[in-house]
Amino acid sequence: MANLKKIIYPFVLMFSFGFLFILQSFTHLEFKLISTIALLATIVLVARLEQILPYRKDWNQSPGDHRMDFLFTMILFPLIVGLCQGIIQFMPENLKVLDLTVTPVLVQFLVALIAAEFLFYWLHRLFHESTSLWKIHYRHHSVRRVYWMNAGTFNPIDLFLNFFLYCLPFAFLKTEPIAFEYVLYFSAVTGLMEHANIDFRAGFLNYIFNTAELHRWHHSVVINESQTNYGKALSIFDVLFATLKTSKTDHVTNVGVE
């Protein structure tokens, strides 16, 4: 069982991206449709793993939040992310200061992702350290359990500001359109696994990705536990700026806000 727990996180990522690339290779569908199909398949897998190997069994029981979480995560979240993407794509071309199209798509993806994560890290941290901004952000922390379907439960203003900033590097970086799509897909998949109520062990991957092992601490009612792990998809800036919290022995007890 211990070995099974260690492979769950990389397995889900490989399944999600493997399915995406297979659809890309063997179909002629638009990428947005392909990514939606692959993401829905990943959601089914994650939801099933939550039932088979839950981190907390009580978090699989709905206290009446599932309808609202569905509205936020499955409807409002993709609409606002799509709006942010659309705004960035319509911004003037003369804003672009770095042409990455001469590099492989993987390089374009990595540069844009790291830039997006850097901006997100500092905005997210500011939302926690500013009393005024916390009044907007606390909606995400008011959830009483952490599971896949409240990954997108945010105040709409909070959600728009976060993802507009997350998309902002593409206003200044010239990339292939597919690089933008890959960054958003990567963010969506890791966002699911960030909230997944699955008892896995990511090990050294916790120092690269912001996994559920880290993000549960971010939802703790204890202030010095929740003011950690600010990354969106990556944990590298938490490592760099000393806000990473992980533990091999301790477990998160209560989540929410007091």
C-alpha positions as CSV (number, residue, x, y, z in Angstrom):
1,M,0.0,0.0,0.0
2,A,2.9,2.4,0.8
3,N,4.3,1.9,-2.7
4,L,0.9,2.4,-4.3
5,K,0.6,5.8,-2.5
6,K,3.9,6.9,-3.9
7,I,2.9,6.3,-7.5
8,I,-0.6,7.9,-7.5
9,Y,0.5,11.5,-8.0
10,P,2.8,10.9,-11.0
11,F,0.4,8.3,-12.4
12,V,-2.5,10.8,-12.5
13,L,-0.3,13.4,-14.2
14,M,1.0,10.9,-16.7
15,F,-2.5,9.6,-17.4
16,S,-3.9,13.1,-17.9
17,F,-1.2,14.3,-20.2
18,G,-0.8,10.9,-22.0
19,F,-4.5,11.0,-22.8
20,L,-4.3,14.6,-24.0
21,F,-1.4,13.8,-26.3
22,I,-3.1,10.7,-27.7
23,L,-6.2,12.7,-28.5
24,Q,-4.0,15.3,-30.2
25,S,-2.1,12.7,-32.2
26,F,-5.1,10.7,-33.4
27,T,-7.9,13.2,-33.8
28,H,-8.4,16.4,-35.7
29,L,-10.5,18.1,-33.0
30,E,-9.9,21.6,-31.7
31,F,-7.4,21.7,-28.8
32,K,-10.0,23.2,-26.4
33,L,-12.3,20.3,-27.0
34,I,-9.5,17.8,-26.7
35,S,-8.3,19.4,-23.4
36,T,-11.9,19.4,-22.1
37,I,-12.3,15.7,-22.8
38,A,-8.9,14.9,-21.2
39,L,-9.7,17.0,-18.2
40,L,-13.1,15.3,-17.7
41,A,-11.4,11.9,-17.9
42,T,-8.9,13.1,-15.2
43,I,-11.8,14.3,-13.0
44,V,-13.4,10.8,-13.2
45,L,-10.1,9.2,-12.3
46,V,-9.5,11.6,-9.4
47,A,-13.1,11.3,-8.1
48,R,-12.8,7.5,-8.2
49,L,-9.4,7.5,-6.3
50,E,-11.0,9.7,-3.6
51,Q,-13.5,6.9,-3.0
52,I,-10.9,4.1,-3.1
53,L,-8.1,5.7,-1.1
54,P,-9.4,8.8,0.7
55,Y,-7.1,11.0,2.8
56,R,-10.1,11.6,5.1
57,K,-13.3,9.5,4.7
58,D,-15.4,12.2,6.3
59,W,-14.4,14.6,3.5
60,N,-16.2,12.3,1.0
61,Q,-19.5,13.1,2.8
62,S,-21.1,16.3,1.5
63,P,-22.3,18.8,4.2
64,G,-24.4,20.4,1.5
65,D,-21.6,22.1,-0.4
66,H,-21.5,20.0,-3.6
67,R,-24.0,22.0,-5.6
68,M,-22.3,25.3,-5.0
69,D,-18.9,23.7,-5.6
70,F,-20.1,22.3,-8.9
71,L,-21.3,25.8,-9.9
72,F,-18.0,27.4,-9.0
73,T,-15.6,24.8,-10.3
74,M,-17.3,23.4,-13.3
75,I,-19.1,26.5,-14.6
76,L,-17.8,29.8,-13.2
77,F,-14.2,28.8,-13.0
78,P,-13.7,27.9,-16.7
79,L,-15.8,30.9,-17.8
80,I,-13.5,33.3,-15.9
81,V,-10.3,31.6,-17.0
82,G,-11.5,31.7,-20.6
83,L,-12.3,35.4,-20.1
84,C,-8.8,36.1,-18.8
85,Q,-7.3,34.2,-21.7
86,G,-9.4,36.1,-24.2
87,I,-8.4,39.5,-22.8
88,I,-4.7,38.6,-23.0
89,Q,-5.0,37.4,-26.6
90,F,-6.6,40.7,-27.6
91,M,-3.9,42.8,-26.1
92,P,-1.6,44.7,-28.5
93,E,1.2,42.8,-30.1
94,N,3.7,45.6,-29.5
95,L,3.6,44.8,-25.8
96,K,5.6,41.6,-26.4
97,V,9.2,42.1,-25.4
98,L,10.5,38.5,-25.8
99,D,10.0,36.3,-28.8
100,L,10.1,32.6,-27.7
101,T,8.7,31.2,-30.9
102,V,12.3,30.5,-32.0
103,T,12.5,27.9,-29.2
104,P,10.8,24.5,-28.8
105,V,7.2,24.6,-27.5
106,L,8.4,22.9,-24.3
107,V,10.7,25.9,-23.6
108,Q,7.9,28.3,-24.3
109,F,5.7,26.4,-21.9
110,L,8.3,26.3,-19.1
111,V,9.3,30.0,-19.3
112,A,5.6,31.1,-19.4
113,L,4.7,28.7,-16.6
114,I,7.5,29.9,-14.3
115,A,6.6,33.6,-15.0
116,A,2.9,32.9,-14.3
117,E,3.7,31.0,-11.1
118,F,6.0,33.8,-9.9
119,L,3.2,36.4,-10.3
120,F,0.6,34.1,-8.7
121,Y,2.8,33.4,-5.7
122,W,3.2,37.0,-4.8
123,L,-0.5,37.9,-5.4
124,H,-1.7,34.9,-3.4
125,R,0.7,35.7,-0.6
126,L,-0.5,39.3,-0.6
127,F,-4.1,38.1,-0.4
128,H,-3.2,36.4,2.9
129,E,-1.1,39.2,4.4
130,S,-3.4,42.1,3.5
131,T,-6.5,42.5,5.6
132,S,-8.4,44.2,2.8
133,L,-7.6,41.5,0.2
134,W,-8.2,38.7,2.7
135,K,-11.9,39.8,2.7
136,I,-12.0,38.8,-0.9
137,H,-9.9,35.6,-0.7
138,Y,-11.3,34.0,2.5
139,R,-14.2,32.5,0.4
140,H,-11.8,29.9,-0.9
141,H,-10.7,29.1,2.7
142,S,-14.2,28.9,4.1
143,V,-14.7,25.4,2.7
144,R,-15.1,22.7,5.4
145,R,-13.3,19.9,3.5
146,V,-10.7,19.7,0.7
147,Y,-11.7,17.6,-2.3
148,W,-11.5,17.9,-6.1
149,M,-14.7,19.8,-6.7
150,N,-13.9,22.8,-4.5
151,A,-10.7,23.5,-6.4
152,G,-12.5,26.4,-8.1
153,T,-14.6,27.7,-5.2
154,F,-13.4,31.3,-5.1
155,N,-15.0,34.8,-4.9
156,P,-15.3,35.7,-8.6
157,I,-13.3,38.9,-8.1
158,D,-10.5,36.8,-6.5
159,L,-10.7,34.3,-9.3
160,F,-10.5,36.9,-12.0
161,L,-7.5,38.8,-10.5
162,N,-5.6,35.6,-9.9
163,F,-6.0,34.2,-13.4
164,F,-5.6,37.5,-15.2
165,L,-2.3,37.8,-13.5
166,Y,-1.6,34.1,-14.3
167,C,-2.2,34.7,-18.0
168,L,-0.4,38.1,-18.0
169,P,3.0,36.8,-19.0
170,F,1.5,35.9,-22.4
171,A,0.9,39.6,-23.0
172,F,4.7,40.2,-22.9
173,L,6.0,36.8,-24.3
174,K,5.5,35.9,-27.9
175,T,4.7,32.2,-27.9
176,E,2.9,29.7,-30.0
177,P,-0.8,29.6,-29.1
178,I,-0.5,26.0,-28.0
179,A,2.0,27.0,-25.2
180,F,-0.7,29.1,-23.7
181,E,-3.2,26.2,-23.8
182,Y,-0.7,23.8,-22.2
183,V,-0.1,26.2,-19.3
184,L,-3.8,26.5,-18.6
185,Y,-4.3,22.7,-18.9
186,F,-1.3,22.0,-16.6
187,S,-2.7,24.5,-14.1
188,A,-6.2,22.8,-14.2
189,V,-4.8,19.3,-13.7
190,T,-2.5,20.2,-10.9
191,G,-5.3,22.2,-9.4
192,L,-7.4,19.0,-9.2
193,M,-4.6,17.1,-7.6
194,E,-3.9,20.1,-5.3
195,H,-7.4,19.6,-3.7
196,A,-7.8,15.8,-4.2
197,N,-8.9,13.9,-1.1
198,I,-6.5,11.1,-1.9
199,D,-4.1,9.6,0.5
200,F,-1.0,9.7,-1.7
201,R,2.7,10.4,-1.0
202,A,4.4,12.7,-3.5
203,G,7.8,12.6,-1.9
204,F,10.4,14.8,-3.6
205,L,7.7,16.0,-6.0
206,N,6.4,18.2,-3.2
207,Y,9.5,20.4,-3.8
208,I,8.4,20.9,-7.4
209,F,4.6,20.7,-7.5
210,N,2.0,22.1,-5.1
211,T,0.4,18.8,-4.3
212,A,-2.5,18.1,-2.0
213,E,0.0,17.1,0.7
214,L,1.1,20.8,0.7
215,H,-2.2,22.5,-0.1
216,R,-4.1,20.9,2.8
217,W,-1.8,22.8,5.2
218,H,-2.7,26.0,3.3
219,H,-6.4,25.3,4.2
220,S,-5.6,24.7,7.9
221,V,-7.5,26.9,10.5
222,V,-4.1,27.4,12.2
223,I,-2.7,30.7,10.9
224,N,1.0,29.7,10.8
225,E,0.1,26.6,8.9
226,S,-2.3,28.3,6.4
227,Q,0.2,31.1,5.6
228,T,2.4,28.6,3.7
229,N,2.4,26.9,0.3
230,Y,1.2,29.8,-1.8
231,G,2.1,28.3,-5.2
232,K,-0.6,27.4,-7.8
233,A,0.8,24.5,-9.8
234,L,4.4,24.7,-8.6
235,S,6.0,24.8,-5.1
236,I,9.4,26.1,-6.3
237,F,8.8,29.7,-5.1
238,D,7.6,28.4,-1.7
239,V,11.0,26.6,-1.5
240,L,12.8,29.7,-2.7
241,F,11.1,32.2,-0.3
242,A,10.9,29.8,2.7
243,T,7.1,29.4,2.8
244,L,7.0,25.7,2.1
245,K,5.4,23.5,4.7
246,T,5.3,19.7,4.5
247,S,5.5,16.9,7.0
248,K,6.0,13.1,6.9
249,T,4.4,12.6,10.3
250,D,1.9,15.4,11.1
251,H,-1.5,15.6,9.5
252,V,-3.9,18.5,8.9
253,T,-6.7,18.4,11.4
254,N,-9.3,21.2,10.9
255,V,-9.7,23.2,7.7
256,G,-11.6,26.4,7.1
257,V,-11.6,29.8,8.8
258,E,-12.2,30.8,12.4
